[in-house]
């Protein structure tokens, strides 16, 4: 396929190459594996259980922190350095820009998650875990990464400062993750209503090995919403120039 006809693919390739040639990729991945490794081996050694329940139980919170760390520079750095203005002079649309950068952030997040398959292999070597919840957990994790990547990209489109972009994305991700927990003292009907908007609740359902179309549509809709918001944010930036 000709890259000249696919600007999104060109941007995706460029961003992925820049990511893996910078130290941030290895720092973020190393810290993620350190945090996730603690969750797994704490259960494995201290509780003597070959399972990933605790790992998947806290994974949405962990990803709420690490995915924004991956995405914070994608558009903020372009705006700060002035390269975004140069990008706009090329035959490329805002949708193609967002698509390329989203795919790059999703691929980087998936690559960060890949080494944790070692935990699953360890479980099967030393125990007899149910494969269904593990497969569901990793599938749910990919949907989480997609949604949080879209949120992180949106936050990065709002500012030239990477740190501000990180905190905006982290705040949005953690709200979507823990929204029902914030309302624990509210009436059950209110909690149930907001629980529908909780990424944690939908992820938890998938991680049980139960693939419900409603959970998949939730993550697809959340990803699409922030993808569109990012495109609109870039369009408003271009119109303001």
N, C-alpha and C positions, 0 to 999 in steps of 0.2 A: 504493500500500500504506500502511495507516495506521501511523504511527510508534508510536502508543500500544500497538499489538499486537506491536510488534517492539522491545523495549528494547535488544537487541543493536545494532540499526541506529542507534538514538538515541545510544547510547554511542559507536559508531563515528564518527558524524557530529560529535559533540562533541569527541572526541579529535583527529580530523583537523583540525578548525577551530582547536583550541587549538595544535596542532603548527605549523600554517602561519602562525599569528599571533604566534609566538614566535621570537626570534632563533636558538634552537638549531637549528631546521630548516635555516636558511641557513648557519650555521656548520658543522654536520656535513656537509651536502651539499657545501659549498665545499671542505672538507678532503678529502672522499672524491674529488671530481673532481680535486683537485690530486694526490692519490696515484695514482689510476687514470690520470690524464693523463700522469704521469711514466712509468708502466709502458708505455703505448702509444707515446708520442712518443720514448722512449728506443730502442724497436725501429724505429720509423718513420724517424727521422732518422739515428741513429748506426749502425744495422745495415742501413739502406736496405731494409727489408722491410715491405710493406703487408699486415700480418697482425695478429691479436689473440691469438696463441699465448701470449706473455708476459703479456699482460693477464689472460687467463683462467687462466693457470697460477698466478698469485698472488692472484687474486680471492677464493678462499675465506679466505685469511689476512687480507686487507683487510676483508672483510665480518665476520670474527670480531671485529674491533675496532669497526667503525662501527655494526653493527646493535645491539650492546649499548648503544652511546651513544644510539641512538634510543629504546630500550625502557626504559632505567634508571629513568625518572621515572613510568612509566605507573601502577604500583601503589604504589611506594615513596612518591611525593609525596602520593598520596591518603591513605596511612596517616599520614604526617608531619603533614599539615595538618588531619587529622580528617574530611576530606570523605568518606572511605571509610565511616565509620560512618553518615553521612547517606545515602549511596548504599544501604546495607543496609536502611534504613527504607522504601525505595521498593519497589514490586512488581516486583522483578527478582531473578533467581537468580544464583548464582556462575557458572554456565555461560554465561549471557547476558553477564555482565560480562566474562569472559575472552574470549568470542567477539567482542564489540565492540572490545575493546582489541587483540586479536590482528589483526583485520581492519584496524584503523587503522595498526598498526605495519607490517603487510605492505604496505599501500598506500603508506606513507611510504617504506619501503625500495625499493619498485618505482619510485616517483617519483625517488628519489635515483639509481637506476640508469639512468633514461630518457635523460638527456643523453649518456650514453656511446655511444648509438647513432650519435652524430656520428663516433666512431672507426670504426665499421663503414662508414658512408657514405664517409669519407675513404679507407678501404681500397679500396672499389669504384671510386672516382674515379681513384686513382693505381695501381691494380693489378688483378689478377684472382684474388682469393682464392676459396676453396671456401666456398660459402654454407652447406653442411651443418654444419660445425663451429661457425660463427658462430651459427646458429639454435640448435644444441644448447647452445652456451655460454650464451646468454641464457636458454634454458629451464632449464638447470641452475642458473643464478644465481637465478632466481625460486624454485626449490625450496630453495636454500640460504637465501634471505631468509626463506622461510616457516619453515624449521626453526630458524634462529637467532632469529627473532622469538619463537617459542614458548619457546625457551630463555631469552631475555632477559626475557620476561614472567614466567616461573617465578622467575627470580632476583629480579625486582622485587617479587614477592609475599612474599619471605622477610624483607624488611627495610624499615625506614623511611628508610634512608640511600641516596641515589641512587648515591653513589660506590661503596659496598659492593656494591650491586646490579650496577653496571657490571663490577666486577672478578670477581664470581661468574660472571656471564654470559660474560665474556671467557674466563675459565679453562675453563669447560665447552665453549665453542665451539672454542677452540684445541686442546683435547684431542681432541674429535671430528674436528677437521680434520687433526691431525698424529699421531694415535695410532700409526699404523704406522711413522712416522719415528722415534718415541721408542724403538722396538724394533728398530732397524736391525741391531744387533749380536746379536740373538737368532736362534735357529734359523729357517730358512725356513718351516717348518711353523707356528711360533708367529706369525711376521710375517703369514703368509697368513691365519691365523685372525682376528687383530685388524684386518687390512686390510679385512675385511668390515664392521667398525664405523666405518671411516674415511669421513667425509663427503667428504674430498678425493678419495678413490679413486672413489667413485660419481659425484661431479661431473665428474671427469676423463673417465670413460667417456661421460657424456652430452655433454660438450663436444667429443668427437671426432665427434659427429653420430650416435652409436650409441644409439638409444633402446631400452634394455633394461628390461623390466618390473620386474626385480629392483632396479634403481637407483631407479626411481620409487617402488616400495613401501618402499624404505629411507627416503627422505625423508618420505613420507607417514606412516610408522610413527614416525619420530623426532619429527615435528611433533605427531602425535597423543599420543605419550607425554608430552611436556612440557606439552601443553595440558591433559591429564588431571591431571598433577601440580600444575599451577597451580590448577585447580579445587579439588583436594583441599586444597591449601595455604590457599586462601581459606576453605574450609569449616571447617578446623581453627582458623583465626583467629576465625571467627564463633562457634564453639562455646566458644572460650576467653574470649569477652567476657562 
